[in-house]
Amino acid sequence: MTNWHKIEDYAPPQRELVMVTGPSGYVTHTKFLELAYVDEEYRPSRGGALRWQTVTNDALSDCGFYPTHWARIINLPEQA
């Protein structure tokens, strides 16, 4: 079972890819699920909301997604 953490209660680890979810703003799929990370050295939040990056280094907020919860990724295969 995956343990989801509320971002405002438990900050995610820095520079670790995690699963994130929150409201999507869309009608058909009201929540989103993405892989993302936070790197305060690369994109500091400066006291505001955490600035999430996607696996392609794009800002998750560029998609209109603002995560409310995060969880560690489970059982990813090792890279060959």
PyMOL CGO cylinders between C-alpha atoms (Angstrom):
from pymol import cmd
from pymol.cgo import CYLINDER

trace = [
    CYLINDER, 0.00, 0.00, 0.00, 1.21, 3.47, -0.85, 0.3, 1, 1, 1, 1, 1, 1,
    CYLINDER, 1.21, 3.47, -0.85, 1.46, 6.04, 1.92, 0.3, 1, 1, 1, 1, 1, 1,
    CYLINDER, 1.46, 6.04, 1.92, 0.34, 9.43, 0.62, 0.3, 1, 1, 1, 1, 1, 1,
    CYLINDER, 0.34, 9.43, 0.62, 1.61, 12.51, 2.45, 0.3, 1, 1, 1, 1, 1, 1,
    CYLINDER, 1.61, 12.51, 2.45, -0.10, 15.88, 2.49, 0.3, 1, 1, 1, 1, 1, 1,
    CYLINDER, -0.10, 15.88, 2.49, 2.47, 18.35, 1.17, 0.3, 1, 1, 1, 1, 1, 1,
    CYLINDER, 2.47, 18.35, 1.17, 1.63, 21.03, 3.73, 0.3, 1, 1, 1, 1, 1, 1,
    CYLINDER, 1.63, 21.03, 3.73, 2.21, 18.50, 6.57, 0.3, 1, 1, 1, 1, 1, 1,
    CYLINDER, 2.21, 18.50, 6.57, 5.23, 16.57, 5.28, 0.3, 1, 1, 1, 1, 1, 1,
    CYLINDER, 5.23, 16.57, 5.28, 7.66, 18.00, 2.74, 0.3, 1, 1, 1, 1, 1, 1,
    CYLINDER, 7.66, 18.00, 2.74, 9.00, 15.67, 0.06, 0.3, 1, 1, 1, 1, 1, 1,
    CYLINDER, 9.00, 15.67, 0.06, 12.68, 14.74, -0.10, 0.3, 1, 1, 1, 1, 1, 1,
    CYLINDER, 12.68, 14.74, -0.10, 14.81, 17.00, -2.31, 0.3, 1, 1, 1, 1, 1, 1,
    CYLINDER, 14.81, 17.00, -2.31, 15.76, 15.79, -5.80, 0.3, 1, 1, 1, 1, 1, 1,
    CYLINDER, 15.76, 15.79, -5.80, 13.91, 12.47, -5.43, 0.3, 1, 1, 1, 1, 1, 1,
    CYLINDER, 13.91, 12.47, -5.43, 11.36, 11.46, -8.04, 0.3, 1, 1, 1, 1, 1, 1,
    CYLINDER, 11.36, 11.46, -8.04, 8.02, 10.87, -6.32, 0.3, 1, 1, 1, 1, 1, 1,
    CYLINDER, 8.02, 10.87, -6.32, 4.38, 10.42, -7.33, 0.3, 1, 1, 1, 1, 1, 1,
    CYLINDER, 4.38, 10.42, -7.33, 2.24, 13.53, -6.90, 0.3, 1, 1, 1, 1, 1, 1,
    CYLINDER, 2.24, 13.53, -6.90, -1.50, 14.09, -7.13, 0.3, 1, 1, 1, 1, 1, 1,
    CYLINDER, -1.50, 14.09, -7.13, -4.04, 16.86, -6.72, 0.3, 1, 1, 1, 1, 1, 1,
    CYLINDER, -4.04, 16.86, -6.72, -6.99, 18.49, -8.46, 0.3, 1, 1, 1, 1, 1, 1,
    CYLINDER, -6.99, 18.49, -8.46, -6.57, 18.65, -12.23, 0.3, 1, 1, 1, 1, 1, 1,
    CYLINDER, -6.57, 18.65, -12.23, -9.06, 21.40, -13.01, 0.3, 1, 1, 1, 1, 1, 1,
    CYLINDER, -9.06, 21.40, -13.01, -10.67, 19.17, -15.66, 0.3, 1, 1, 1, 1, 1, 1,
    CYLINDER, -10.67, 19.17, -15.66, -14.19, 17.77, -15.65, 0.3, 1, 1, 1, 1, 1, 1,
    CYLINDER, -14.19, 17.77, -15.65, -13.53, 14.30, -17.06, 0.3, 1, 1, 1, 1, 1, 1,
    CYLINDER, -13.53, 14.30, -17.06, -10.56, 13.51, -14.81, 0.3, 1, 1, 1, 1, 1, 1,
    CYLINDER, -10.56, 13.51, -14.81, -10.78, 15.57, -11.66, 0.3, 1, 1, 1, 1, 1, 1,
    CYLINDER, -10.78, 15.57, -11.66, -7.38, 14.47, -10.27, 0.3, 1, 1, 1, 1, 1, 1,
    CYLINDER, -7.38, 14.47, -10.27, -3.95, 14.14, -11.84, 0.3, 1, 1, 1, 1, 1, 1,
    CYLINDER, -3.95, 14.14, -11.84, -1.13, 11.67, -11.13, 0.3, 1, 1, 1, 1, 1, 1,
    CYLINDER, -1.13, 11.67, -11.13, 2.41, 12.58, -12.19, 0.3, 1, 1, 1, 1, 1, 1,
    CYLINDER, 2.41, 12.58, -12.19, 6.03, 11.76, -11.44, 0.3, 1, 1, 1, 1, 1, 1,
    CYLINDER, 6.03, 11.76, -11.44, 7.81, 14.88, -10.24, 0.3, 1, 1, 1, 1, 1, 1,
    CYLINDER, 7.81, 14.88, -10.24, 10.50, 16.20, -7.90, 0.3, 1, 1, 1, 1, 1, 1,
    CYLINDER, 10.50, 16.20, -7.90, 11.45, 19.32, -5.96, 0.3, 1, 1, 1, 1, 1, 1,
    CYLINDER, 11.45, 19.32, -5.96, 14.94, 20.83, -6.19, 0.3, 1, 1, 1, 1, 1, 1,
    CYLINDER, 14.94, 20.83, -6.19, 15.26, 23.97, -4.08, 0.3, 1, 1, 1, 1, 1, 1,
    CYLINDER, 15.26, 23.97, -4.08, 18.72, 24.69, -5.51, 0.3, 1, 1, 1, 1, 1, 1,
    CYLINDER, 18.72, 24.69, -5.51, 17.50, 24.56, -9.14, 0.3, 1, 1, 1, 1, 1, 1,
    CYLINDER, 17.50, 24.56, -9.14, 14.12, 26.28, -8.68, 0.3, 1, 1, 1, 1, 1, 1,
    CYLINDER, 14.12, 26.28, -8.68, 13.78, 27.72, -5.17, 0.3, 1, 1, 1, 1, 1, 1,
    CYLINDER, 13.78, 27.72, -5.17, 10.30, 28.31, -3.79, 0.3, 1, 1, 1, 1, 1, 1,
    CYLINDER, 10.30, 28.31, -3.79, 11.47, 31.42, -1.92, 0.3, 1, 1, 1, 1, 1, 1,
    CYLINDER, 11.47, 31.42, -1.92, 9.01, 30.85, 0.89, 0.3, 1, 1, 1, 1, 1, 1,
    CYLINDER, 9.01, 30.85, 0.89, 6.05, 30.18, -1.41, 0.3, 1, 1, 1, 1, 1, 1,
    CYLINDER, 6.05, 30.18, -1.41, 4.59, 26.94, -2.71, 0.3, 1, 1, 1, 1, 1, 1,
    CYLINDER, 4.59, 26.94, -2.71, 7.05, 24.20, -3.69, 0.3, 1, 1, 1, 1, 1, 1,
    CYLINDER, 7.05, 24.20, -3.69, 8.08, 24.37, -7.33, 0.3, 1, 1, 1, 1, 1, 1,
    CYLINDER, 8.08, 24.37, -7.33, 7.62, 20.87, -8.73, 0.3, 1, 1, 1, 1, 1, 1,
    CYLINDER, 7.62, 20.87, -8.73, 9.57, 19.69, -11.79, 0.3, 1, 1, 1, 1, 1, 1,
    CYLINDER, 9.57, 19.69, -11.79, 8.49, 16.92, -14.17, 0.3, 1, 1, 1, 1, 1, 1,
    CYLINDER, 8.49, 16.92, -14.17, 10.84, 14.19, -15.40, 0.3, 1, 1, 1, 1, 1, 1,
    CYLINDER, 10.84, 14.19, -15.40, 11.59, 16.44, -18.41, 0.3, 1, 1, 1, 1, 1, 1,
    CYLINDER, 11.59, 16.44, -18.41, 12.50, 19.38, -16.11, 0.3, 1, 1, 1, 1, 1, 1,
    CYLINDER, 12.50, 19.38, -16.11, 9.36, 21.33, -16.99, 0.3, 1, 1, 1, 1, 1, 1,
    CYLINDER, 9.36, 21.33, -16.99, 7.46, 23.09, -14.24, 0.3, 1, 1, 1, 1, 1, 1,
    CYLINDER, 7.46, 23.09, -14.24, 4.42, 21.03, -13.24, 0.3, 1, 1, 1, 1, 1, 1,
    CYLINDER, 4.42, 21.03, -13.24, 2.52, 24.29, -12.77, 0.3, 1, 1, 1, 1, 1, 1,
    CYLINDER, 2.52, 24.29, -12.77, 2.95, 24.96, -16.52, 0.3, 1, 1, 1, 1, 1, 1,
    CYLINDER, 2.95, 24.96, -16.52, 0.36, 22.17, -16.99, 0.3, 1, 1, 1, 1, 1, 1,
    CYLINDER, 0.36, 22.17, -16.99, -1.90, 23.84, -14.44, 0.3, 1, 1, 1, 1, 1, 1,
    CYLINDER, -1.90, 23.84, -14.44, -1.19, 21.11, -11.87, 0.3, 1, 1, 1, 1, 1, 1,
    CYLINDER, -1.19, 21.11, -11.87, -0.58, 22.00, -8.23, 0.3, 1, 1, 1, 1, 1, 1,
    CYLINDER, -0.58, 22.00, -8.23, 0.06, 18.87, -6.13, 0.3, 1, 1, 1, 1, 1, 1,
    CYLINDER, 0.06, 18.87, -6.13, -1.56, 18.46, -2.74, 0.3, 1, 1, 1, 1, 1, 1,
    CYLINDER, -1.56, 18.46, -2.74, -0.12, 15.02, -1.88, 0.3, 1, 1, 1, 1, 1, 1,
    CYLINDER, -0.12, 15.02, -1.88, 3.02, 12.98, -2.65, 0.3, 1, 1, 1, 1, 1, 1,
    CYLINDER, 3.02, 12.98, -2.65, 4.16, 9.36, -2.21, 0.3, 1, 1, 1, 1, 1, 1,
    CYLINDER, 4.16, 9.36, -2.21, 7.37, 7.44, -2.85, 0.3, 1, 1, 1, 1, 1, 1,
    CYLINDER, 7.37, 7.44, -2.85, 7.50, 5.41, -6.07, 0.3, 1, 1, 1, 1, 1, 1,
    CYLINDER, 7.50, 5.41, -6.07, 7.23, 1.67, -5.52, 0.3, 1, 1, 1, 1, 1, 1,
    CYLINDER, 7.23, 1.67, -5.52, 8.96, -1.15, -7.41, 0.3, 1, 1, 1, 1, 1, 1,
    CYLINDER, 8.96, -1.15, -7.41, 10.42, 0.71, -10.37, 0.3, 1, 1, 1, 1, 1, 1,
    CYLINDER, 10.42, 0.71, -10.37, 12.60, -1.61, -12.47, 0.3, 1, 1, 1, 1, 1, 1,
    CYLINDER, 12.60, -1.61, -12.47, 16.34, -1.08, -12.36, 0.3, 1, 1, 1, 1, 1, 1,
    CYLINDER, 16.34, -1.08, -12.36, 17.83, 0.70, -15.37, 0.3, 1, 1, 1, 1, 1, 1,
    CYLINDER, 17.83, 0.70, -15.37, 19.63, -1.62, -17.76, 0.3, 1, 1, 1, 1, 1, 1,
]
cmd.load_cgo(trace, "trace")
